[in-house]
């Protein structure tokens, strides 16, 4: 079969800017390869199917160019990996496929949004929803399209039969060591990472799940979908999905494959990358001679050991992002962060001393204890650390989280229910002591102070390595100014 895995052109969404499909919560300041959709596409390719990975923003395909491709090429089935923020644009693209190709090619949706509300996507003729972890369900669905098997026996699938929605049972999770290395040869576009000064770049994800219990946590895109499926089975599963890590030799093998393909930089999108010290050191030893630069996410306590941080540095790690969220201990305790404020300061100090750049975060409004004063305090404490990057955001109560349940119970949602917005510039809940509008104003001020002060501009300029990097940083600065400071917002729906 000729299968299309599709990211629509940016003109298909309300803002007209590419959506980050790795984490799924903002219109990204850089545009990264959608690694979770690529993993699904690679699984389909491994079963013998022909794949067209049509990533419109990366290929610089605008609306009419995209539509000409859909009209002219053979499509036996179309697939979308849909975070909440891309719901409308993916549905619009699916409707265009229907107009261009008729009802024959099935349209399949995966990801957090269709896993949450399959009915939003099953109103399109001959459509299917893969809930939760996609790869094994996808392979069985492709077999059914080819006449081997039937839809009713495919776990994790939702579809329409005789005019009613059928939600097949939950599918147990797979061994992530069985996943093939994503075939990055399928990527035909160009990508850039604002926190790395090299090109070409790619993304990587070598684990699923998380061992921690943060009440607000919106993990990467595939784990959001997986957690939603677990949440439906609360009587059976009382904890979050288990952490599943690929073995160190397989992680090293993927790094080696990336280097062979000519990539220079990687963003590792695992919710947390380091885990056991022995595993981290084994991976670092296996990749240190590849000449790659990379960034990853890690919890602050895992960065207290200089031996680990030095190994990261020697292996090419340029930056570690720490989800620090707040510098008020009562708030960290309330959101079950399992983190002490002192852990943050120590991790930043060790990273700086060992030559790995740290990035911290301030997430506003993740706790009902949040006030304007607690936010101001966190901003002040984050500034003391002197990091080049601070990630600011408003907490979004994603449907897979405890924060969502609390917001629903207490009527905090502005419009009664979760709606997807860019949480780098918007907020959707009124907390007991601070409103959504106040959160939005705090976000704007935080970004302006961090990146448009004299110090912020100087830190950016002194890290520019080339004329091309200067052009990219300039474009990103304008985009940041437009999206956060001037408050570029989605068009209101009638």
NUTIZA-281795 format. One record per residue (C-alpha): residue number from 1; x, y, z. Coordinates in steps of 0.001 Angstrom, whole numbers, plus 524288, in hexadecimal, padded with zeros to 5 digits. Each point is the difference from the previous one (the first is absolute). Layout:
[pt NUM,[X,Y,Z]];
...
This chain:
[pt 1,[80000,80000,80000]];
[pt 2,[80407,80E16,7FD7A]];
[pt 3,[7FEA3,8069D,80D45]];
[pt 4,[8008C,80E96,802B6]];
[pt 5,[80402,804E0,80D78]];
[pt 6,[7FBFA,80E31,7FFD5]];
[pt 7,[8031E,80CD1,806B3]];
[pt 8,[7F74C,80A39,7F95D]];
[pt 9,[804E2,80D6B,7FBCA]];
[pt 10,[8001A,80A6D,80A7B]];
[pt 11,[7F550,807A9,7F904]];
[pt 12,[7F695,7F54D,80464]];
[pt 13,[80039,80486,80E32]];
[pt 14,[7FA4D,80C32,8063E]];
[pt 15,[80D0E,806AC,80259]];
[pt 16,[80719,7FCAC,7F376]];
[pt 17,[80C26,7FB04,806F4]];
[pt 18,[80570,7F21C,800D0]];
[pt 19,[7FBD6,7F81B,80BDB]];
[pt 20,[80A15,7F891,807D8]];
[pt 21,[7FBCF,7F1BE,7FF06]];
[pt 22,[80A45,7FA51,8090B]];
[pt 23,[7FA50,805AC,80C87]];
[pt 24,[7F3AD,80599,7FA15]];
[pt 25,[7FDBB,80BF5,80872]];
[pt 26,[804CE,80B96,7F812]];
[pt 27,[80296,8061D,7F2E5]];
[pt 28,[80E70,7FD05,800D5]];
[pt 29,[80AA8,80A2C,7FEEB]];
[pt 30,[8074E,7F5BD,7F862]];
[pt 31,[7FA1F,7F4D7,7F848]];
[pt 32,[8045B,7F24E,80395]];
[pt 33,[7FE0A,7F2ED,7F921]];
[pt 34,[7F354,7F9DD,8051A]];
[pt 35,[806F0,7F432,8059A]];
[pt 36,[7F3ED,7F8C9,804EC]];
[pt 37,[7F97C,80025,7F2A9]];
[pt 38,[80CEC,7FC05,7F9EC]];
[pt 39,[80081,7F440,80921]];
[pt 40,[7F277,7FBC0,7FB78]];
[pt 41,[803AD,8022C,7F1B9]];
[pt 42,[80C49,7F7C4,801C2]];
[pt 43,[7F809,7F500,805F7]];
[pt 44,[7F713,80044,7F414]];
[pt 45,[80BAC,8001C,7F6DA]];
[pt 46,[805D9,7F445,806FC]];
[pt 47,[7F399,7F88E,7FC64]];
[pt 48,[802D2,8023F,7F193]];
[pt 49,[7F7F3,80C22,7FD1D]];
[pt 50,[80449,80BA3,7F7D9]];
[pt 51,[800A9,80C6C,80837]];
[pt 52,[7FEF6,80E57,7FC65]];
[pt 53,[8030C,80822,80C04]];
[pt 54,[7F9D4,80CDE,7FC04]];
[pt 55,[80482,80A2A,809D7]];
[pt 56,[7FB1D,80C8D,7F9D6]];
[pt 57,[80670,80A20,808FE]];
[pt 58,[80D3A,7F94C,7FF0D]];
[pt 59,[7FEF5,7FE98,7F136]];
[pt 60,[7FB7A,80E2B,7FEC6]];
[pt 61,[7F35C,7FB96,7F997]];
[pt 62,[7F53B,809F4,800C5]];
[pt 63,[7F189,7FD94,7FEAC]];
[pt 64,[7FE98,7FED9,7F153]];
[pt 65,[80C9C,7F82C,7FE57]];
[pt 66,[7FB80,7F679,80A5B]];
[pt 67,[7F2B0,7FE92,7F9BC]];
[pt 68,[805ED,7FD6E,7F298]];
[pt 69,[807DA,7F4C5,805C0]];
[pt 70,[7F3D5,7FA34,80643]];
[pt 71,[7F866,80157,7F35B]];
[pt 72,[80A6B,7FA22,7F739]];
[pt 73,[80626,7F4D6,80798]];
[pt 74,[7FB28,7F26E,8034E]];
[pt 75,[7FB7C,7FF27,80E26]];
[pt 76,[7FB54,7F2EF,8051D]];
[pt 77,[7FECF,804F7,80DFE]];
[pt 78,[8030E,80CCA,8070C]];
[pt 79,[8051A,80155,80DEB]];
[pt 80,[800A3,80B5B,80988]];
[pt 81,[806C8,800B2,80D38]];
[pt 82,[7F793,80A45,8068E]];
[pt 83,[80369,80755,80C78]];
[pt 84,[7F4FC,80836,805A8]];
[pt 85,[804F7,80C67,7F9A7]];
[pt 86,[7FF42,7FA71,7F238]];
[pt 87,[7F231,7FA79,800C5]];
[pt 88,[7F9C6,809DA,7F6E2]];
[pt 89,[80AE6,80018,7F5E8]];
[pt 90,[800D5,7F128,7FF3A]];
[pt 91,[7F14E,7FEC8,7FEA9]];
[pt 92,[80038,80A54,7F559]];
[pt 93,[80A89,7F880,7F8AD]];
[pt 94,[7F84C,7F35E,8016A]];
[pt 95,[7F3EB,806A3,7FA86]];
[pt 96,[807F4,804BD,7F46C]];
[pt 97,[8048D,7F207,7FD7A]];
[pt 98,[7F1B9,7FC07,7FFE4]];
[pt 99,[7FCB7,80A65,7F5E7]];
[pt 100,[80BDE,7FCF3,7F7B5]];
[pt 101,[7FFD1,7F123,800C3]];
[pt 102,[7F225,7FC5F,8037C]];
[pt 103,[7FC7F,7F68B,80ADC]];
[pt 104,[80920,7F4E2,7FC5E]];
[pt 105,[80D02,80298,806E9]];
[pt 106,[7FE6B,7FE37,80EAB]];
[pt 107,[80463,80B17,808BE]];
[pt 108,[8066C,7FC1F,80CDA]];
[pt 109,[8026B,808D9,80BAF]];
[pt 110,[809AB,7FD5A,80B0B]];
[pt 111,[804DE,8080A,80B7B]];
[pt 112,[7FA91,806D2,80BE5]];
[pt 113,[7F442,80725,7FA48]];
[pt 114,[7F9C6,7F441,7F933]];
[pt 115,[80349,7F74C,80B9D]];
[pt 116,[7F8A6,8097A,808D0]];
[pt 117,[7F3ED,801D8,7F795]];
[pt 118,[7FF6F,7F65C,7F4A9]];
[pt 119,[7F27B,804E3,7FC4E]];
[pt 120,[805D0,80D06,7FB91]];
[pt 121,[80740,7F8D9,7F52F]];
[pt 122,[7F69A,7F527,7FC68]];
[pt 123,[7F64C,80932,7F98F]];
[pt 124,[808B1,7FFB1,7F3E9]];
[pt 125,[7FBDC,7F52B,7F6CB]];
[pt 126,[8082C,7F37D,8006A]];
[pt 127,[807FC,804CF,80B8E]];
[pt 128,[806B2,7F8C8,80B20]];
[pt 129,[8063C,803C8,80CE5]];
[pt 130,[80BAA,7F8F7,805E1]];
[pt 131,[7FF73,802AC,80E8D]];
[pt 132,[80C16,8000E,8088E]];
[pt 133,[80C8F,7F99F,7FB62]];
[pt 134,[7FEC5,7FF2A,7F13C]];
[pt 135,[809A5,7F67C,7F9E2]];
[pt 136,[7FA1E,7F27D,80235]];
[pt 137,[7F228,804BB,7FDDB]];
[pt 138,[80486,80681,7F379]];
[pt 139,[805EC,7F379,7FAAA]];
[pt 140,[7F3AD,7F82A,802B9]];
[pt 141,[7F7A9,80A9D,7F9E6]];
[pt 142,[80850,7FFDE,7F3A8]];
[pt 143,[7FE56,7F144,7FF5B]];
[pt 144,[7F14A,801C8,8010D]];
[pt 145,[80049,80A06,7F504]];
[pt 146,[806A1,7F586,7F7DB]];
[pt 147,[7F5A6,7F5DD,80337]];
[pt 148,[806ED,7F8D0,80B06]];
[pt 149,[7F801,8015F,80C56]];
[pt 150,[7F49C,8088B,803E0]];
[pt 151,[7FEC2,80CDB,80734]];
[pt 152,[7F845,7FA6C,80B6A]];
[pt 153,[80BAB,7F7FF,804BA]];
[pt 154,[80A0A,80AF6,7FFEF]];
[pt 155,[80293,804D1,80DC3]];
[pt 156,[801BC,80E99,801D9]];
[pt 157,[7F7CF,8035B,7F3FE]];
[pt 158,[7F3CA,80859,7FEF5]];
[pt 159,[7F786,8007E,7F3CD]];
[pt 160,[7F217,80136,7FB2E]];
[pt 161,[7F7D1,7F3F2,7FD0A]];
[pt 162,[7F1C1,80056,7FC17]];
[pt 163,[7FF28,80E3A,803EA]];
[pt 164,[80559,7FE84,80DBD]];
[pt 165,[80D59,801D0,80600]];
[pt 166,[8076B,7F3C9,803ED]];
[pt 167,[80B10,8015C,809E4]];
[pt 168,[807BF,7F368,80062]];
[pt 169,[806A9,7FBD6,80CB7]];
[pt 170,[80CA2,8058E,8055D]];
[pt 171,[80CA8,7FAF6,7FA25]];
[pt 172,[80AF7,7FC48,8093D]];
[pt 173,[80CB4,80756,7FE29]];
[pt 174,[80B22,7FAAC,7F7EE]];
[pt 175,[80E52,7FDB5,802CF]];
[pt 176,[80658,80C6A,7FAC1]];
[pt 177,[80C1F,7F830,7FC5D]];
[pt 178,[7F7AF,7FA35,7F51F]];
[pt 179,[7FE01,80D27,7F986]];
[pt 180,[80815,801EB,7F3B3]];
[pt 181,[8092F,80B9C,7FF7C]];
[pt 182,[7F827,80AF2,7F982]];
[pt 183,[80385,800DF,7F1A3]];
[pt 184,[8048A,80E0D,7FEBA]];
[pt 185,[801F3,7FE14,7F170]];
[pt 186,[7F153,801EE,7FF1A]];
[pt 187,[801D1,80E2B,80454]];
[pt 188,[80095,80894,7F3E9]];
[pt 189,[7FF6A,80D39,806B9]];
[pt 190,[8093E,808DE,80763]];
[pt 191,[7FFB0,801B8,80EAF]];
[pt 192,[806B3,80909,809B5]];
[pt 193,[8021B,7FFF0,80EB8]];
[pt 194,[80116,80D63,8060E]];
[pt 195,[80830,7FAF5,80B5B]];
[pt 196,[80A48,7F9CF,7F739]];
[pt 197,[8085B,8074F,7F642]];
[pt 198,[80237,7F4AA,7F6B9]];
[pt 199,[7F885,7FA4E,7F484]];
[pt 200,[7FA39,7F6F9,7FB97]];
[pt 201,[7F901,7FBB5,80C51]];
[pt 202,[7F634,7F5C3,8040C]];
[pt 203,[7F854,7FB2F,80BB8]];
[pt 204,[800E2,7F362,80791]];
[pt 205,[7F7A6,7F8DC,80A10]];
[pt 206,[80529,7F3A0,8065F]];
[pt 207,[7F6C1,7FDEA,80B6B]];
[pt 208,[7F194,800D1,80324]];
[pt 209,[7F9BA,80335,80CDF]];
[pt 210,[8053C,80670,80C40]];
[pt 211,[802B3,7FB3F,80DC6]];
[pt 212,[7FB38,80C82,80673]];
[pt 213,[7F28D,804F3,803E9]];
[pt 214,[7FECE,80E87,7FCB5]];
[pt 215,[7F1B2,803F6,8004E]];
[pt 216,[8010D,8094F,7F460]];
[pt 217,[80936,7F83F,7F765]];
[pt 218,[7FDDD,80069,7F16B]];
[pt 219,[80A81,7F6B4,7FB09]];
[pt 220,[803E7,7FEDB,7F1D3]];
[pt 221,[7F590,7FDA3,7F5D2]];
[pt 222,[7FFB2,7F138,7FFB8]];
[pt 223,[80005,7FED6,80ED3]];
[pt 224,[7F46F,8093E,800F8]];
[pt 225,[7F839,7F67C,7F7A7]];
[pt 226,[804B7,7F449,807D1]];
[pt 227,[7FC80,80659,80CFD]];
[pt 228,[7F246,802F9,7FB28]];
[pt 229,[7FDD6,7F195,7FD43]];
[pt 230,[804E1,7FC8D,80D8F]];
[pt 231,[7F71C,80A07,80606]];
[pt 232,[7F447,7F924,7F9F3]];
[pt 233,[803C1,7F3C5,80780]];
[pt 234,[800E5,805C2,80D90]];
[pt 235,[7F9CB,7F409,80618]];
[pt 236,[80ADD,7F79D,7FA73]];
[pt 237,[80B71,80987,7FF96]];
[pt 238,[8011D,808C8,80BCF]];
[pt 239,[80D4F,80584,7FC4F]];
[pt 240,[80583,806D3,7F417]];
[pt 241,[804F9,7F75C,7F4F6]];
[pt 242,[80CDE,7F954,802F2]];
[pt 243,[80CF4,805A3,7FBCE]];
[pt 244,[80590,7F87C,7F476]];
[pt 245,[80DE8,802C3,7FB7E]];
[pt 246,[80730,7FB0A,7F42E]];
[pt 247,[80C8A,7F8F0,80359]];
[pt 248,[80C97,807B8,7FFEF]];
[pt 249,[8058F,7F874,7F434]];
[pt 250,[7F3CA,80342,7F812]];
[pt 251,[800D8,80E53,803F1]];
[pt 252,[80E3E,8004C,7FBC2]];
[pt 253,[7FC5A,7F95F,7F340]];
[pt 254,[7F5FB,80AA0,7FD0F]];
[pt 255,[809F7,80AAB,802CA]];
[pt 256,[80964,7F93C,7F6B6]];
[pt 257,[7F595,7FF22,7F56D]];
[pt 258,[7FCF3,80E72,8018B]];
[pt 259,[80E68,80362,7FE82]];
[pt 260,[80128,7F765,7F3E1]];
[pt 261,[7F4D9,80774,7F9C0]];
[pt 262,[807AC,80C9C,8016C]];
[pt 263,[7F873,8066F,80AFF]];
[pt 264,[80761,80941,808DD]];
[pt 265,[7F632,80282,80AE1]];
[pt 266,[7F53C,7F902,80791]];
[pt 267,[7F536,803C5,8096D]];
[pt 268,[7FCE3,7F45B,808A3]];
[pt 269,[7F19A,8011D,80365]];
[pt 270,[7FF2F,7F598,80AA2]];
[pt 271,[7F8C7,8052A,80BE2]];
[pt 272,[80C87,7FD5A,8077D]];
[pt 273,[80C35,7FA90,7F996]];
[pt 274,[809FA,7FCAF,80A79]];
[pt 275,[7FA18,7F5F2,80962]];
[pt 276,[80A22,7F666,80568]];
[pt 277,[80DDF,80520,800D2]];
[pt 278,[805CA,7F39D,7FA1D]];
[pt 279,[7F6F5,800D2,7F430]];
[pt 280,[80315,80E66,7FDF0]];
[pt 281,[80EAA,7FDA8,800AD]];
[pt 282,[7FF0A,7F475,7F6AC]];
[pt 283,[7F885,80806,7F604]];
[pt 284,[8094D,80B87,80128]];
[pt 285,[80BEE,7F748,7FE57]];
[pt 286,[7F9FF,7F9E5,7F3DF]];
[pt 287,[7FD0E,80CD2,7F902]];
[pt 288,[80AD5,80958,80420]];
[pt 289,[807BA,7FE64,7F356]];
[pt 290,[7F481,8025C,7F6C2]];
[pt 291,[80178,80EC4,7FF6C]];
[pt 292,[7F1AE,8027F,802F8]];
[pt 293,[7FA8C,80B44,807E9]];
[pt 294,[7F39A,7FD5A,8078E]];
[pt 295,[7F6BC,804BE,80A70]];
[pt 296,[7F72B,7F877,80937]];
[pt 297,[7F689,8010D,80B5B]];
[pt 298,[803CC,7FBCC,80DAB]];
[pt 299,[7FBAD,801B2,80E04]];
[pt 300,[808CE,808A8,8083A]];
[pt 301,[8045B,7F5A1,80A14]];
[pt 302,[805B8,7F7B9,7F4FA]];
[pt 303,[8093E,80B3D,7FCEB]];
[pt 304,[8067C,800E4,80D49]];
[pt 305,[80AA4,7F61A,7FCB2]];
[pt 306,[80B6E,80687,7F8E8]];
[pt 307,[80415,7F2EB,7FA2C]];
[pt 308,[7F2E0,7FEFB,7F90F]];
[pt 309,[7FFF5,80E0A,7FB3A]];
[pt 310,[80E05,7FF20,7FB2C]];
[pt 311,[7FC7D,7F38C,7F8AA]];
[pt 312,[7F48C,80725,7F9C1]];
[pt 313,[80911,80B12,7FBF4]];
[pt 314,[80A37,7F6D5,7FA43]];
[pt 315,[7F551,7F8E4,7F863]];
[pt 316,[7FB79,80C97,7F967]];
[pt 317,[7F4F6,80458,808F3]];
[pt 318,[7FF36,80ECE,7FEEC]];
[pt 319,[7F41E,802D1,80854]];
[pt 320,[7F735,7F97B,809F6]];
[pt 321,[7F227,804D3,80213]];
[pt 322,[7FB14,7FE7F,80DF4]];
[pt 323,[7F17A,80092,802BC]];
[pt 324,[80169,8083B,80C30]];
[pt 325,[7F256,80632,7FF0E]];
[pt 326,[80017,80817,80C95]];
[pt 327,[8099B,80511,80A0E]];
[pt 328,[7F5D2,7FF9D,80AD2]];
[pt 329,[8017A,7F364,807A6]];
[pt 330,[7F1A9,7FF77,80412]];
[pt 331,[7FBF7,8002D,7F1B9]];
[pt 332,[809EA,7F58E,7FC45]];
[pt 333,[7FA84,7F770,80AD6]];
[pt 334,[7F1F4,8029E,7FC10]];
[pt 335,[80251,7FBEC,7F1DA]];
[pt 336,[80768,7F3C0,8048C]];
[pt 337,[80C5C,8042A,7F921]];
[pt 338,[80870,7F831,80997]];
[pt 339,[80A30,80AB5,7FF0C]];
[pt 340,[80669,8097F,8095A]];
[pt 341,[8032F,80DEC,7FC15]];
[pt 342,[80DF8,7FDC4,80461]];
[pt 343,[800CA,7F4DB,7F61C]];
[pt 344,[7FE17,809E8,7F523]];
[pt 345,[80ADD,8091F,80469]];
[pt 346,[80972,7F4C2,801E3]];
[pt 347,[7FD0B,7FA22,7F29C]];
[pt 348,[80224,80D05,7F935]];
[pt 349,[80CC2,80214,80734]];
[pt 350,[80530,7F27B,7FC71]];
[pt 351,[7FBF4,80178,7F1C0]];
[pt 352,[806BD,80D20,7FEBD]];
[pt 353,[80C51,7FB11,806A0]];
[pt 354,[8008F,7F3E0,7F75D]];
[pt 355,[7FD59,806D1,7F31A]];
[pt 356,[7F1E0,7FC55,7FCF7]];
[pt 357,[7F6A1,80B58,7FE53]];
[pt 358,[7F41E,7FF20,808EF]];
[pt 359,[7F246,804AB,7FCD5]];
[pt 360,[7F598,8015E,80A71]];
[pt 361,[7F169,8023C,7FF3D]];
[pt 362,[7F575,807AE,806CD]];
[pt 363,[7F270,7FA37,7FE4D]];
[pt 364,[7F59E,80956,804C0]];
[pt 365,[7F315,7FB65,80581]];
[pt 366,[80272,7F17F,80223]];
[pt 367,[7FAEA,800CD,80DFB]];
[pt 368,[7F456,80687,8069F]];
[pt 369,[80A25,805A5,80955]];
[pt 370,[80558,80886,7F511]];
[pt 371,[7FEC7,80EBD,801C4]];
[pt 372,[805CB,80BCB,7F8FB]];
[pt 373,[809E8,800AF,80B08]];
[pt 374,[8046F,7F1CB,7FEB6]];
[pt 375,[801FC,801F9,7F169]];
[pt 376,[807EC,80C56,80235]];
[pt 377,[80847,7F8BB,809DD]];
[pt 378,[80284,7F4CA,7F687]];
[pt 379,[803B7,80993,7F53F]];
[pt 380,[80986,806C7,8091E]];
[pt 381,[80632,7F342,80474]];
[pt 382,[8011B,7FAED,7F20E]];
[pt 383,[806D5,80C9F,7FC2E]];
[pt 384,[80A09,7FDED,80AD7]];
[pt 385,[8048D,7F3AE,7F91C]];
[pt 386,[80499,807E5,7F44F]];
[pt 387,[7FC97,7F5BD,7F5CB]];
[pt 388,[7FF4D,8042B,7F1C6]];
[pt 389,[7F2EB,7F932,7FE39]];
[pt 390,[7F441,7FF83,8090A]];
[pt 391,[7F3B4,7F984,7FAF3]];
[pt 392,[7F3A1,806DF,80493]];
[pt 393,[7F285,7FA23,7FE89]];
[pt 394,[7F27E,7FF9C,805CE]];
[pt 395,[7FB96,7F2D7,804F4]];
[pt 396,[7F64F,7F991,7F6C3]];
[pt 397,[7F764,7F5F9,806DF]];
[pt 398,[8015C,7F5A3,7F573]];
[pt 399,[7F58F,7F567,800EA]];
[pt 400,[809E7,7F5A4,80409]];
[pt 401,[80388,80774,80C79]];
[pt 402,[7FB42,80153,80DEB]];
[pt 403,[7FFEA,80EB2,7FDEE]];
[pt 404,[7F569,7FE02,7F5B7]];
[pt 405,[7F788,7F88D,809A0]];
[pt 406,[801E5,80AA2,80A33]];
[pt 407,[7FCE6,80AD3,7F644]];
[pt 408,[7F382,7F913,7FBA8]];
[pt 409,[7FBBD,7FD6A,80DF0]];
[pt 410,[80223,80E03,80467]];
[pt 411,[7FB36,806DF,7F3C2]];
[pt 412,[80CFC,80683,7FCD9]];
[pt 413,[7FF1D,7FEA7,7F135]];
[pt 414,[7FCA1,80CC0,7F932]];
[pt 415,[7F644,7F937,7F708]];
[pt 416,[7FC8E,7F43B,8083F]];
[pt 417,[80938,7F67C,7F957]];
[pt 418,[80DFD,7FE6A,7FB88]];
[pt 419,[8037B,806E3,7F35F]];
[pt 420,[80D3A,7FFAD,7F9A9]];
[pt 421,[807D7,80C96,7FF6F]];
[pt 422,[80E4D,80382,7FF08]];
[pt 423,[80407,7FFD1,80E3F]];
[pt 424,[80B9F,808DF,7FD82]];
[pt 425,[7F662,80B33,7FE82]];
[pt 426,[7F270,7FBB4,80468]];
[pt 427,[7F950,7FAC0,80C3A]];
[pt 428,[7F2BD,7F968,800E3]];
[pt 429,[7FD00,7FF15,80E96]];
[pt 430,[7FC92,80990,80AB1]];
[pt 431,[8064E,7FB4C,80C90]];
[pt 432,[7FB36,8040E,80D87]];
[pt 433,[80A4C,80AAF,8015F]];
[pt 434,[80398,803A5,7F208]];
[pt 435,[7F851,8012B,7F35E]];
[pt 436,[8034A,7FB19,7F271]];
[pt 437,[801B4,80DFD,7FB5E]];
[pt 438,[809A6,802BE,80AEF]];
[pt 439,[80784,7F3C0,7FC5A]];
[pt 440,[800A2,80478,7F1E6]];
[pt 441,[80567,80D51,803E5]];
[pt 442,[80A39,7F994,8089E]];
[pt 443,[80440,7F78D,7F486]];
[pt 444,[801BD,80BBA,7F70C]];
[pt 445,[80817,80748,80A05]];
[pt 446,[8087A,7F423,802F8]];
[pt 447,[80382,7FDC6,7F1BE]];
[pt 448,[802C7,80E52,7FDB0]];
[pt 449,[808E1,8010C,80BD4]];
[pt 450,[80755,7F378,7FCCF]];
[pt 451,[8026C,801C1,7F183]];
[pt 452,[7FEAC,80E77,7FCB0]];
[pt 453,[8078C,80604,80B2A]];
[pt 454,[80DDF,80488,7FD29]];
[pt 455,[80537,7F3D2,8069D]];
[pt 456,[7F6E5,7F6FE,7F87F]];
[pt 457,[803B9,805BB,7F2D5]];
[pt 458,[80E77,7FF51,8035D]];
[pt 459,[7FF2D,7F1AB,8040C]];
[pt 460,[7F98C,7FCD1,7F304]];
[pt 461,[809B5,807A3,7F7CD]];
[pt 462,[80C1C,7FA7F,80646]];
[pt 463,[7FB98,7F204,7FD28]];
[pt 464,[7FE37,80237,7F15C]];
[pt 465,[809C7,7F829,7F801]];
[pt 466,[7FCF6,80371,7F1EC]];
[pt 467,[7F888,80923,7F726]];
[pt 468,[7F5B6,7F585,7FDE4]];
[pt 469,[7FE92,7FE80,80EA2]];
[pt 470,[7FE7C,80ECF,8012E]];
[pt 471,[7F4F3,7FFD8,7F601]];
[pt 472,[7F945,7F4B2,806F3]];
[pt 473,[8013D,80646,80D65]];
[pt 474,[7FABB,80CC9,7FA92]];
[pt 475,[7F417,7F938,7FA66]];
[pt 476,[7FDB4,7F8C9,80CB5]];
[pt 477,[80126,80CB6,807B1]];
[pt 478,[7F5AC,80652,7F766]];
[pt 479,[7F749,7F418,80155]];
[pt 480,[80193,80008,80EBE]];
[pt 481,[7FCC8,80E7B,80051]];
[pt 482,[7F3FF,7FDF9,7F79A]];
[pt 483,[7FAD4,7F409,806F9]];
[pt 484,[80299,80359,80E34]];
[pt 485,[80206,80E86,801C6]];
[pt 486,[7F603,804C4,7F634]];
[pt 487,[7F72D,7F4B1,80387]];
[pt 488,[7FD7B,7F98E,7F2D9]];
[pt 489,[7F3B0,7F842,802D6]];
[pt 490,[7F74A,7F67D,7F915]];
[pt 491,[7F488,80571,7F89C]];
[pt 492,[7F3CD,7FEB2,8080D]];
[pt 493,[7F6AA,7F5E0,7FABF]];
[pt 494,[7F270,80510,7FCD5]];
